[in-house]
Amino acid sequence: MYKVLLVDDEPIIVEGLSRSIPWERWNCRVVATANDGTEGKNLIEKERPDIVFMDIEFGDTIGFQVARRLSMQDSQLAVVYMTNYEHYITEAFVCRPLGFIRKSHAEDDLQIAGQEIRRFIGQKYSRFVFGGGTAVVEVPLYKVYAVEIYGHDMVILLADENIRVRDKLMRVEDELEAHDFVKISRGRMVHLKYVTAIEGKTVQLHENYEFAVSADKISMLKSRWLAYKMLH
């Protein structure tokens, strides 16, 4: 099941959400609750939830400021904001939340948020099949930093391991491009989500990955990365 964290300075709101929402129907469970921003931030780092329901304003803390800092550490963290102050909604969109729950219209807004939660979870945990025949491997695409060809093999680069499988880049190229991968050379594609810098003819990724970029791919890579950053 997917992990949910609730953060609100009104205990009655936290308890109400915990009890009233059919979390099992969404294949979710509430792993923890918090009543202030500091506690919420600590629990997010400890529990690593998939989705956080967070009040926009509690005490001196602004929820989307917390979410912005956390998203820099975990781009896969999804946030649903809760608020009584609708004037915050436009500003909070900088963190691209899954949705908003107005506390005065909670039941209606939860129906809409639930649809987005299901869509997000489906995308986040979609698995891609590399290889063919009996020699296949399924990998969650959100974990893949890059794919590259060595001889007749494809190497799938993750944060903590590399997976080698017999496959061709041309077979998977179109589908990977649809999931924010960009071809940077004849035999290599990188995931835009993990790009940290483009310097000269080199692209840098998290986990100290660094690759040369073909001269004819530089302009396209920069424009795709810029567009990706504006949307995420």
Helices and strands as residue ranges (DSSP letters): E 2-7, H 11-20, G 23-26, E 28-34, H 37-47, E 51-55, E 57-58, E 61-62, H 63-73, E 78-83, G 86-88, H 89-92, G 93-95, E 99-102, G 103-105, H 106-124, E 127-132, E 135-140, G 141-143, E 146-150, E 153-157, E 162-166, H 169-177, E 181-185, E 188-191, G 192-194, E 195-199, E 202-205, G 206-208, E 210-212, G 215-217, H 218-231
